């Protein structure tokens, strides 16, 4: 087996694959998805879509696949993970790659009244006026999935998302303070971790972060600082982790009721750690 690290989608991607050629193919695939779906690349297809005033837009085959993945994430998360929240994400200050985001304490907190409405049918995206798309973790998780499902990689880890085809794979869940809070048996499956501990800044008189709650169109303010979920795919794990975090005190109970979530863990702001009964720890 071969292993390599490379930078893509604003994070470090760790790939284990049978050959060097398979690693290079995985890298090319990440680059292709980033070039299509990144909101930080001016000429990406995503930015062309968001700049287009038309309510219906034709999508490339790759973008259509990712938008259908985003639709799946929205459905299974009961609306908590919505790719249409780009307007609110930008309004709250995350309008450039994170290393360029600065505190904006001198500004009043924004009021975002536009509710995202969008649908995708085949290769056509339809959205209401004022709805902009932010694919964020959806594109990252989907790319991890495809790299493994196509047979190029055995394990892909990218910025908190892990997809594995290795039956005895074990993953360590690290808390926001850098300590290992759990070693979970992943096996053939996926894990994602969502956190508001790092990507945060001041906006007006309050703290902002990158995770927008679609119920309020404001950054998450609940008691959970970090959530992790194990599912069959990284796309599902992304949706689960974000939905758990956004639901706060009710998140793990919600996760326990979802048959597609194998296990989940939440770290609260006070350092307390809780997990669902289904989370399988490594020996």
N, C-alpha and C positions, 0 to 999 in steps of 0.2 A: 504493500500500500504506500501511496505517496501523500504528502501533506504540504500545504502551502497557505500563506497568508497574503491577502492583497486588499487594497482600499477600494471600496465601491459604496454608493448610496450613503455617503457620509459616515461610514463605519468600517471596521475591519472585518473582512470575511475570512473564515477559517474553513478550509476545504480538505477533506480526506477522500481520495479517489484512487482507482486502480492504477492509473498511469499519469504521466506528466501531460500527455495530450488531453486526457479527460479533465485535468485541472485547468488547462488553457481554455478548453471549451466552456467550462463553467465560468471562467473569468469573462470570456466574450459574451456569454449570455447575460451576466450581471450588467456588463457595460451597455448591452443593447436595451435592456429594460430601463436602466437609469437614463439613457439618452432619450427614451420615449416618454417616461413617466415622471421625471424629476421636475419639480417646480422651481428648482434653483439653477436650471440650465435654460437660458433665455430662449433658445430655439427648439426646445423639446416639443413634442407633439402636445403634451399636456398644456404647456403655456400657450400654444397656438389655439387650442380649444378654449381655454379660459379667456383669451383675448377676443375670440369670435363672438359677435353680437347675436348670431342666429340661435334660435331655440333648439334646432336640430343640427347635429354635426355628424358627418361620416367619420368613422374610426378606421385606423389601420388594423390589420389582423391582430397584431400584438396588443395594441391598446384595447381592442374589443375584448380580448381574453382577460386583460387585467380589470376592465370595467365590470365584466360579468363576475369576476372574483370579488370585487368590491360590493356588488349587489348581493352575493352570497353572504359576505361578512355582515352586511347590514341586516339581512334576514335572520341569520342564526343568532345575532347578538340582540335581537329584539329592538333594533334601531339605535343602540348605543354607539355602534361603530359606523359612522356615516361619512362616506367620501365627499359628500356635498358640503362639508363644513369649512371649506377653504376660505370663504369670506370672513368668518369669525376668527379663524386661525390668524389671518393677516391683520385683522382689525386689532387684535390683542397683542400685536407686536412681533409675531413670528413671521416676518415678511422677507426674510433672507436666511441663508444658512446659519445655523445656530451660533457659530463662532462670531458672527457679526451682529447678533442681537444684543441690545444694550438696555439698561434700565431707562424707563420713561416716567420717572416719578413726577415730572413737571406737567404731565398730561392727565386730563380727566379720563376715567375708565370709559371705554366705548360702550354704546348701546347698539347691539346687533339685533335688528328686528326681522331680517330676512330669514325665513325658514327654508331649508334646502328641499327642493323637489326635483327629482331626476329619475330617469328610467333608462334602461338600455335594452334594445331589441335588435338582435343580430349585431350588425356593425353600425348601428345608429344610436347616438346618445341624444336624449331629449331632456332639457332642463328648463326650469323657470327662470325668469329674469332675476339676476342678482346671485344665482347659485354658481359657485366656482368649485372646482374639483381639487381635492388634495389627497393623493393616493398613499402617501406616507408609508406606514408599516404594512399596508395591504400589499403593495408591490414587492416589498422586501420579503414578506412571508411567502407570497406566491412564487417568487423567484427561487427561494430555497426549496420549495416543494418540487418545482419543475426540474431543477438540477438533479435531484435525487430520482424522481419518477422517470426521467429520460435515461437513467442509468449512467450518467456522467460521474456522479459523486455518490459516496456511501454515507457521508455525514457532511452537512453544511451548517455552519453557525455564523449568523450575521446580526450583530447588534442586538442580542437578546433573543433572536429567533434561531431555533435549532430544528433541523429535520434529519432524521436518522433512518437508515435501512439496516442497521446493525442490531441483532436481537439482544445482545447483552450491554448495550450502550447505557452509561450512567451519566447523569448531568448534575452539576453542582449549582444550586441556587444561591447566589450571593446577595446579601442584603444591601441597602443603600450606604452602609458604612464600611463595606468591603469585607465583611465576615461571611463565611459559609453558613447559611441558615438551614440547609437541607441538602442531602444527596439523594436524588430520586432516580428510580429505575425508569429509564426512558424506553429502551428497546426500540422496536420498529414503531416510530411515531414522531411526535413533535412537541416542542416546548417553546413558549414565548413568555417574556417578562415585560411588563409595562410599569413605568415608574415616573413620578413627577418630582423626583429628588434632584435631578441634574438639570433638566431643561426648564429652568424657571428664572424669572426676572421680576422687577418691580414695574408696575404700570399704574400710574396715579397713586392712590393710597393703599393699594393692595398688591399681593403677590400674584403673578400670572404664571402659567405653564402651558405646555404645548397640547395638553389633552382637554379638548372642548367638550362640555356636557351638552348634548343636543336638547336637553330639557330647558336649559337656561341660556344657551349660547354664550356661556362664560367658562373660564377655566375651572377644572375640577377643584373642589374645596372640601371634599370628604375626608374622613379619618384615615383612609388607606393611602399609604405612601407608595407601595409597590405591590403588584399582583403577578403571579405566575400561574400558567395553566398548561396541562399536558392533554393533548388531543391526537387525532390521527394525522392531521396536517398542520403545517406552520400557519397557513391562512386561518384555520379554525382557532389555533392557539392564540394568534394575534387578536382575533375578535373576542375570545374568551377573557384574556388577560385585561384588555381595556374595559370590557363591560363589567368585570368584577370590580376593578378600581373605581370606575365611575359610580357604581351602585353603593360604594362605601360599606356601611355596616351590613347591608343586605346582600353583598356581592357573593360571598361563599355559599350562602343558602341558595341563591339563584343557581350557582354553578352545580351544586349537588343535585338540582332538579333537571339538569340538562344531560341527557343520555350520551351526547357526543363529547362531553368533557370527562376525561378519565380521572383527573385529580387537579387540585388547585391549592395555592398557598397565598396568603396575604400578610404583608408586613404593615402594621399600623404606624402612625406618626409617633406614638409613644414607645415604639420598639417592640410591642407585642407581636407575636407571630401565631397565626391560626391557619389550619389546613382543613380541607374536606376529608371525609372518611375514606375516599377512594384513592388518595395520594399514596403511591407505593414507594416506600423508602428502600434505598439500596442497602444490602447487608454490609 
